[in-house]
Amino acid sequence: MRGLMAYEHLGDADLDEIEVFAELAAPGPWYVRLLDDEAAMNVVTVSTIADDGIALRCPEFYHGEIVAATLIQRP
């Protein structure tokens, strides 16, 4: 998808592309979840599993539950 300026309108091709990505997305609901392991310390994720308050370490969490991740840090 091309970068859009705030004043540009989405064209049919842009909307079609967004629709394809939406159809491919993991089904919801999605939750914010904090995880932790050797390679991704204190990773903040969007997950299909609700956060239980425990920053689990790999392999105690299944990577297939993660929709997106941010703040990945490696020592």
GITALIN-V646142 format. One record per backbone hydrogen bond with DSSP energy under -0.5 kcal/mol. CO is the residue of the C=O (numbers start at 1). NH is the residue of the N-H. E is the energy in kcal/mol with one decimal. If there is no record, write none. Layout:
CO;NH;E, CO;NH;E
//
This chain:
5;8;-1.6, 11;15;-2.3, 12;16;-2.5, 13;17;-2.1, 14;18;-2.2, 15;19;-2.2, 16;20;-2.0, 17;21;-2.0, 18;22;-2.4, 19;23;-2.2, 20;24;-1.5, 21;25;-1.0, 31;47;-3.3, 32;51;-0.5, 33;45;-3.2, 34;56;-0.6, 35;43;-1.2, 38;75;-0.5, 40;37;-0.6, 40;43;-1.0, 43;35;-2.7, 43;45;-0.6, 44;70;-2.6, 45;33;-2.5, 45;47;-0.6, 46;67;-3.4, 46;68;-1.5, 47;31;-2.9, 53;55;-0.5, 54;56;-1.7, 56;36;-3.2, 57;60;-2.5, 61;63;-0.6, 62;65;-2.0, 63;66;-1.7, 65;48;-2.2, 68;46;-3.0, 70;44;-2.0, 73;41;-2.4
//
